[in-house]
Amino acid sequence: MNEIAVGVSTGGTATTRAVQWAAEQAAARGISLRLVHVVDDAGSSAGADGELRRAAEDRARECLSDATAAASLVSDSIAIVTTLEHGDPVGVFERISEGAEMLVVGSDWHGGRRANRRRVHSLRIAAASRAPVAVIPDLEMRLRSGVVVGVDGSHASDHALAFAAGEAERLGSRLIAVHSWDVVALVGGEYGYGAPLLATDDLARAEAEILDASLEPVVAAHPLLEIERRVVAGDPVQELSGAAAEAELLVVGSHGRGALARFLLGSVSHGVLAELEAPTVVIR
């Protein structure tokens, strides 16, 4: 696990943003960057016609070349590997994610835009990934600040919190820890609705204590990090998406449950990826 893998599509600013975000991560960690383009034979006529297949491969190589140039603009010190694959993109990226420290995919959809095929692929890839996955929207990030993380006191959110704190420190930004207290944290790390809860002062204090306890290791590990604590009454997807609207990164912890766990995202992680208000990392 000494590389970051990023999906490269047929060009556009969404791909460029994803590649450059991934290159920044690879440079910061001192590891290599793998650029992956998948020719989806099942989704086109390229698999049935040799000439069309060659044309698709030529186009893929052009995309990989453009992506290499975009990554090199970020850092000329990282090792860049290009990979051209054939097959189902979800299956290919699931396999590649097994040997990656992180998987990065771009999306030209975000809150306020109509859903498209790339958005669906991003959700499916995120659900299947064996590694943490970052979904990068086609948004201008220069005026944004803050790293938002969802905290619910679970092991999954503890991992997300540790990752988010490291990123906030690296970026020289503040950490915004959000805990929504009108929902019940289910065992294993997702939010879910339970019996009605009364909005009492005692309950609010109890929920604030959950956030404080979760943040204790972060404060110890990052004593100079500015931390903003938000204990809020509301739907966690809405609260996290709202907080991420002006942030440079959103981090959530998630995993599916049961026999199909590796194909599922939890409700909160699925919800924030469906809104996609900022670059979003799902820690599984």
NUSEPA-100872 format. One record per residue (C-alpha): residue number from 1; x, y, z; residue in one letter. Coordinates in steps of 0.1 Angstrom, whole numbers, plus 5000, padded with zeros to 4 digits. Each point is the difference from the previous one (the first is absolute). Layout:
# NUSEPA-100872
n NUM | x X | y Y | z Z | res A $
...
END
This chain:
# NUSEPA-100872
n 1 | x 5000 | y 5000 | z 5000 | res M $
n 2 | x 5025 | y 5026 | z 4988 | res N $
n 3 | x 4980 | y 5017 | z 4973 | res E $
n 4 | x 4969 | y 5021 | z 4994 | res I $
n 5 | x 4979 | y 4989 | z 4971 | res A $
n 6 | x 4978 | y 5025 | z 4981 | res V $
n 7 | x 4975 | y 4993 | z 4973 | res G $
n 8 | x 5005 | y 5018 | z 4967 | res V $
n 9 | x 4971 | y 5005 | z 4977 | res S $
n 10 | x 4997 | y 5016 | z 4966 | res T $
n 11 | x 5012 | y 5034 | z 5011 | res G $
n 12 | x 4983 | y 5031 | z 5013 | res G $
n 13 | x 5005 | y 5021 | z 5031 | res T $
n 14 | x 4985 | y 4974 | z 5023 | res A $
n 15 | x 5028 | y 4975 | z 4991 | res T $
n 16 | x 5027 | y 5027 | z 5003 | res T $
n 17 | x 4989 | y 5010 | z 5035 | res R $
n 18 | x 4999 | y 4964 | z 5011 | res A $
n 19 | x 5035 | y 4993 | z 4986 | res V $
n 20 | x 5015 | y 5031 | z 5015 | res Q $
n 21 | x 4984 | y 4993 | z 5034 | res W $
n 22 | x 5014 | y 4965 | z 4999 | res A $
n 23 | x 5034 | y 5013 | z 4990 | res A $
n 24 | x 5000 | y 5024 | z 5030 | res E $
n 25 | x 4992 | y 4970 | z 5023 | res Q $
n 26 | x 5027 | y 4979 | z 4984 | res A $
n 27 | x 5026 | y 5028 | z 5003 | res A $
n 28 | x 4991 | y 5006 | z 5037 | res A $
n 29 | x 5003 | y 4963 | z 5008 | res R $
n 30 | x 5031 | y 4994 | z 4979 | res G $
n 31 | x 4984 | y 4972 | z 4981 | res I $
n 32 | x 4994 | y 4993 | z 4963 | res S $
n 33 | x 4969 | y 5009 | z 4980 | res L $
n 34 | x 4982 | y 4975 | z 4978 | res R $
n 35 | x 4979 | y 5014 | z 4972 | res L $
n 36 | x 4974 | y 4975 | z 4988 | res V $
n 37 | x 4978 | y 5002 | z 4969 | res H $
n 38 | x 4974 | y 4972 | z 4995 | res V $
n 39 | x 4986 | y 4993 | z 4966 | res V $
n 40 | x 4965 | y 4987 | z 5007 | res D $
n 41 | x 4995 | y 4975 | z 4972 | res D $
n 42 | x 4966 | y 4991 | z 5013 | res A $
n 43 | x 4988 | y 5036 | z 4998 | res G $
n 44 | x 5011 | y 5006 | z 4964 | res S $
n 45 | x 5005 | y 4982 | z 4967 | res S $
n 46 | x 5038 | y 5001 | z 5005 | res A $
n 47 | x 5000 | y 4964 | z 5012 | res G $
n 48 | x 4984 | y 4986 | z 4969 | res A $
n 49 | x 5020 | y 5019 | z 4973 | res D $
n 50 | x 5038 | y 5000 | z 4999 | res G $
n 51 | x 5003 | y 5034 | z 4984 | res E $
n 52 | x 4977 | y 5016 | z 5025 | res L $
n 53 | x 5019 | y 4983 | z 5028 | res R $
n 54 | x 5033 | y 5014 | z 4987 | res R $
n 55 | x 4984 | y 5034 | z 4997 | res A $
n 56 | x 4987 | y 4998 | z 5036 | res A $
n 57 | x 5035 | y 4990 | z 5012 | res E $
n 58 | x 5016 | y 5028 | z 4981 | res D $
n 59 | x 4976 | y 5025 | z 5016 | res R $
n 60 | x 5007 | y 4984 | z 5034 | res A $
n 61 | x 5038 | y 5005 | z 4995 | res R $
n 62 | x 4994 | y 5036 | z 4992 | res E $
n 63 | x 4980 | y 5004 | z 5032 | res C $
n 64 | x 5027 | y 4984 | z 5020 | res L $
n 65 | x 5026 | y 5022 | z 4984 | res S $
n 66 | x 4980 | y 5031 | z 5008 | res D $
n 67 | x 4995 | y 4988 | z 5035 | res A $
n 68 | x 5037 | y 4994 | z 5004 | res T $
n 69 | x 5007 | y 5036 | z 4990 | res A $
n 70 | x 4974 | y 5013 | z 5024 | res A $
n 71 | x 5015 | y 4980 | z 5029 | res A $
n 72 | x 5035 | y 5012 | z 4991 | res S $
n 73 | x 4988 | y 5036 | z 5004 | res L $
n 74 | x 4993 | y 4992 | z 5037 | res V $
n 75 | x 5033 | y 4984 | z 5007 | res S $
n 76 | x 5029 | y 4988 | z 4978 | res D $
n 77 | x 5013 | y 4978 | z 5028 | res S $
n 78 | x 4973 | y 4973 | z 5001 | res I $
n 79 | x 5003 | y 4968 | z 4981 | res A $
n 80 | x 4971 | y 4996 | z 4976 | res I $
n 81 | x 4988 | y 4967 | z 4986 | res V $
n 82 | x 4974 | y 4997 | z 4973 | res T $
n 83 | x 4976 | y 4970 | z 4996 | res T $
n 84 | x 4977 | y 4993 | z 4971 | res L $
n 85 | x 4973 | y 4974 | z 5009 | res E $
n 86 | x 4970 | y 4983 | z 4983 | res H $
n 87 | x 4969 | y 4989 | z 5018 | res G $
n 88 | x 4974 | y 5012 | z 5025 | res D $
n 89 | x 5013 | y 5032 | z 5016 | res P $
n 90 | x 4986 | y 4991 | z 5034 | res V $
n 91 | x 5016 | y 4966 | z 5000 | res G $
n 92 | x 5033 | y 5013 | z 4987 | res V $
n 93 | x 5002 | y 5028 | z 5027 | res F $
n 94 | x 4990 | y 4975 | z 5027 | res E $
n 95 | x 5030 | y 4978 | z 4991 | res R $
n 96 | x 5024 | y 5030 | z 4997 | res I $
n 97 | x 4988 | y 5014 | z 5034 | res S $
n 98 | x 5012 | y 4968 | z 5017 | res E $
n 99 | x 5036 | y 5012 | z 4995 | res G $
n 100 | x 4995 | y 5037 | z 5004 | res A $
n 101 | x 5002 | y 5023 | z 5029 | res E $
n 102 | x 4972 | y 5020 | z 4986 | res M $
n 103 | x 4977 | y 4999 | z 4969 | res L $
n 104 | x 4990 | y 5034 | z 4984 | res V $
n 105 | x 4972 | y 5005 | z 4975 | res V $
n 106 | x 4987 | y 5032 | z 4985 | res G $
n 107 | x 4964 | y 5010 | z 4996 | res S $
n 108 | x 4985 | y 5028 | z 4978 | res D $
n 109 | x 4968 | y 4999 | z 5021 | res W $
n 110 | x 4995 | y 5017 | z 5033 | res H $
n 111 | x 4971 | y 5014 | z 5020 | res G $
n 112 | x 4978 | y 5021 | z 4977 | res G $
n 113 | x 5008 | y 4982 | z 4968 | res R $
n 114 | x 4981 | y 4972 | z 4984 | res R $
n 115 | x 5012 | y 4965 | z 5006 | res A $
n 116 | x 5020 | y 4984 | z 4971 | res N $
n 117 | x 5018 | y 4967 | z 4993 | res R $
n 118 | x 5033 | y 5011 | z 5015 | res R $
n 119 | x 4983 | y 5008 | z 5033 | res R $
n 120 | x 4985 | y 4965 | z 5001 | res V $
n 121 | x 5034 | y 4985 | z 4992 | res H $
n 122 | x 5016 | y 5020 | z 5028 | res S $
n 123 | x 4975 | y 4987 | z 5026 | res L $
n 124 | x 5005 | y 4964 | z 4988 | res R $
n 125 | x 5038 | y 5002 | z 5000 | res I $
n 126 | x 4999 | y 5016 | z 5035 | res A $
n 127 | x 4978 | y 4971 | z 5013 | res A $
n 128 | x 5023 | y 4973 | z 4985 | res A $
n 129 | x 5033 | y 5015 | z 5009 | res S $
n 130 | x 5022 | y 4981 | z 5025 | res R $
n 131 | x 5020 | y 5031 | z 5008 | res A $
n 132 | x 4989 | y 5035 | z 5012 | res P $
n 133 | x 4985 | y 5017 | z 4970 | res V $
n 134 | x 4999 | y 5037 | z 4991 | res A $
n 135 | x 4973 | y 5014 | z 4976 | res V $
n 136 | x 5011 | y 5033 | z 4986 | res I $
n 137 | x 4973 | y 5023 | z 4985 | res P $
n 138 | x 5005 | y 5025 | z 4972 | res D $
n 139 | x 5000 | y 5030 | z 5023 | res L $
n 140 | x 5023 | y 5030 | z 5005 | res E $
n 141 | x 5017 | y 4997 | z 5034 | res M $
n 142 | x 5022 | y 5031 | z 5003 | res R $
n 143 | x 4977 | y 5019 | z 5023 | res L $
n 144 | x 4991 | y 4971 | z 5023 | res R $
n 145 | x 5015 | y 4991 | z 5034 | res S $
n 146 | x 4996 | y 4974 | z 5027 | res G $
n 147 | x 4999 | y 4962 | z 5002 | res V $
n 148 | x 4966 | y 4987 | z 5011 | res V $
n 149 | x 4997 | y 4966 | z 5016 | res V $
n 150 | x 4969 | y 4981 | z 5012 | res G $
n 151 | x 5004 | y 4986 | z 5036 | res V $
n 152 | x 4977 | y 4975 | z 5017 | res D $
n 153 | x 5023 | y 4983 | z 5025 | res G $
n 154 | x 5004 | y 4968 | z 4979 | res S $
n 155 | x 5032 | y 4984 | z 4989 | res H $
n 156 | x 4992 | y 5010 | z 4964 | res A $
n 157 | x 4997 | y 5036 | z 5009 | res S $
n 158 | x 5032 | y 4998 | z 5022 | res D $
n 159 | x 5019 | y 4990 | z 4969 | res H $
n 160 | x 4984 | y 5027 | z 4980 | res A $
n 161 | x 5008 | y 5025 | z 5027 | res L $
n 162 | x 5037 | y 4990 | z 5001 | res A $
n 163 | x 5002 | y 5004 | z 4962 | res F $
n 164 | x 4982 | y 5033 | z 5000 | res A $
n 165 | x 5022 | y 5014 | z 5027 | res A $
n 166 | x 5032 | y 4990 | z 4981 | res G $
n 167 | x 4986 | y 5017 | z 4969 | res E $
n 168 | x 4990 | y 5032 | z 5019 | res A $
n 169 | x 5035 | y 5002 | z 5014 | res E $
n 170 | x 5016 | y 4994 | z 4967 | res R $
n 171 | x 4979 | y 5027 | z 4983 | res L $
n 172 | x 5004 | y 5025 | z 5028 | res G $
n 173 | x 4963 | y 5001 | z 5004 | res S $
n 174 | x 4976 | y 4996 | z 5029 | res R $
n 175 | x 4982 | y 4967 | z 5008 | res L $
n 176 | x 4962 | y 5002 | z 5002 | res I $
n 177 | x 4987 | y 4971 | z 5020 | res A $
n 178 | x 4962 | y 4995 | z 4995 | res V $
n 179 | x 4979 | y 4978 | z 5023 | res H $
n 180 | x 4962 | y 4998 | z 4993 | res S $
n 181 | x 4982 | y 4991 | z 5032 | res W $
n 182 | x 4964 | y 4994 | z 4989 | res D $
n 183 | x 5009 | y 4966 | z 4985 | res V $
n 184 | x 5012 | y 4968 | z 5016 | res V $
n 185 | x 5035 | y 4987 | z 4992 | res A $
n 186 | x 4997 | y 4964 | z 4990 | res L $
n 187 | x 5026 | y 4974 | z 5010 | res V $
n 188 | x 5027 | y 5000 | z 4974 | res G $
n 189 | x 5000 | y 5036 | z 4990 | res G $
n 190 | x 4970 | y 5014 | z 4981 | res E $
n 191 | x 4972 | y 5023 | z 5010 | res Y $
n 192 | x 4965 | y 4986 | z 5000 | res G $
n 193 | x 4966 | y 5012 | z 5013 | res Y $
n 194 | x 4988 | y 4985 | z 5032 | res G $
n 195 | x 4973 | y 5008 | z 5025 | res A $
n 196 | x 4990 | y 5037 | z 5003 | res P $
n 197 | x 5025 | y 5020 | z 5021 | res L $
n 198 | x 4991 | y 5030 | z 5021 | res L $
n 199 | x 5021 | y 5031 | z 4995 | res A $
n 200 | x 5010 | y 5004 | z 5036 | res T $
n 201 | x 5030 | y 5018 | z 5015 | res D $
n 202 | x 5012 | y 4967 | z 5015 | res D $
n 203 | x 4999 | y 4982 | z 4967 | res L $
n 204 | x 5019 | y 5029 | z 4983 | res A $
n 205 | x 5027 | y 4998 | z 5027 | res R $
n 206 | x 5002 | y 4962 | z 4996 | res A $
n 207 | x 5004 | y 5003 | z 4962 | res E $
n 208 | x 5027 | y 5028 | z 5005 | res A $
n 209 | x 5019 | y 4976 | z 5023 | res E $
n 210 | x 5000 | y 4974 | z 4971 | res I $
n 211 | x 5016 | y 5025 | z 4978 | res L $
n 212 | x 5025 | y 5012 | z 5026 | res D $
n 213 | x 5010 | y 4964 | z 5008 | res A $
n 214 | x 5005 | y 4992 | z 4963 | res S $
n 215 | x 5022 | y 5031 | z 4996 | res L $
n 216 | x 5023 | y 4993 | z 5030 | res E $
n 217 | x 5025 | y 4979 | z 4980 | res P $
n 218 | x 5000 | y 5026 | z 4972 | res V $
n 219 | x 5007 | y 5029 | z 5024 | res V $
n 220 | x 5029 | y 4979 | z 5015 | res A $
n 221 | x 5014 | y 4992 | z 4966 | res A $
n 222 | x 4995 | y 5034 | z 4984 | res H $
n 223 | x 5003 | y 5025 | z 5029 | res P $
n 224 | x 5003 | y 5030 | z 4976 | res L $
n 225 | x 4971 | y 4991 | z 4978 | res L $
n 226 | x 4970 | y 5024 | z 5001 | res E $
n 227 | x 4969 | y 4979 | z 5007 | res I $
n 228 | x 4964 | y 5013 | z 4996 | res E $
n 229 | x 4975 | y 4978 | z 5018 | res R $
n 230 | x 4964 | y 4999 | z 4987 | res R $
n 231 | x 4974 | y 4980 | z 5019 | res V $
n 232 | x 4968 | y 5005 | z 4981 | res V $
n 233 | x 4964 | y 4988 | z 4998 | res A $
n 234 | x 4993 | y 4989 | z 4965 | res G $
n 235 | x 5003 | y 4974 | z 4973 | res D $
n 236 | x 5038 | y 4990 | z 4998 | res P $
n 237 | x 5000 | y 5001 | z 4962 | res V $
n 238 | x 4985 | y 5035 | z 4999 | res Q $
n 239 | x 5023 | y 5012 | z 5027 | res E $
n 240 | x 5031 | y 4986 | z 4985 | res L $
n 241 | x 4992 | y 5011 | z 4965 | res S $
n 242 | x 4991 | y 5035 | z 5013 | res G $
n 243 | x 5033 | y 5002 | z 5018 | res A $
n 244 | x 5019 | y 4988 | z 4970 | res A $
n 245 | x 4985 | y 5026 | z 4976 | res A $
n 246 | x 5029 | y 5024 | z 5009 | res E $
n 247 | x 5026 | y 4974 | z 5010 | res A $
n 248 | x 5030 | y 4987 | z 4981 | res E $
n 249 | x 4994 | y 4964 | z 5011 | res L $
n 250 | x 4973 | y 4978 | z 5016 | res L $
n 251 | x 5009 | y 4967 | z 5017 | res V $
n 252 | x 4976 | y 4973 | z 5012 | res V $
n 253 | x 5003 | y 4965 | z 5013 | res G $
n 254 | x 4979 | y 4973 | z 4986 | res S $
n 255 | x 4995 | y 4963 | z 4993 | res H $
n 256 | x 4972 | y 4978 | z 4988 | res G $
n 257 | x 4985 | y 4972 | z 5021 | res R $
n 258 | x 4992 | y 4963 | z 4994 | res G $
n 259 | x 5010 | y 4977 | z 4971 | res A $
n 260 | x 5000 | y 5029 | z 4975 | res L $
n 261 | x 5021 | y 5023 | z 5022 | res A $
n 262 | x 5027 | y 5006 | z 4974 | res R $
n 263 | x 4975 | y 5012 | z 4975 | res F $
n 264 | x 4981 | y 5024 | z 5023 | res L $
n 265 | x 5006 | y 5034 | z 5014 | res L $
n 266 | x 4984 | y 5011 | z 5032 | res G $
n 267 | x 4971 | y 5025 | z 4998 | res S $
n 268 | x 5020 | y 5030 | z 5010 | res V $
n 269 | x 5030 | y 4994 | z 4977 | res S $
n 270 | x 4976 | y 4992 | z 4971 | res H $
n 271 | x 4980 | y 5032 | z 5008 | res G $
n 272 | x 5030 | y 5023 | z 5000 | res V $
n 273 | x 5014 | y 4985 | z 4968 | res L $
n 274 | x 4966 | y 5005 | z 4984 | res A $
n 275 | x 5002 | y 5037 | z 5009 | res E $
n 276 | x 5038 | y 5003 | z 4995 | res L $
n 277 | x 5005 | y 5036 | z 5012 | res E $
n 278 | x 5038 | y 4996 | z 5004 | res A $
n 279 | x 5028 | y 4975 | z 4994 | res P $
n 280 | x 4988 | y 4971 | z 5021 | res T $
n 281 | x 5020 | y 4971 | z 5015 | res V $
n 282 | x 4982 | y 4969 | z 5012 | res V $
n 283 | x 5020 | y 4980 | z 5025 | res I $
n 284 | x 4989 | y 4963 | z 5002 | res R $
END
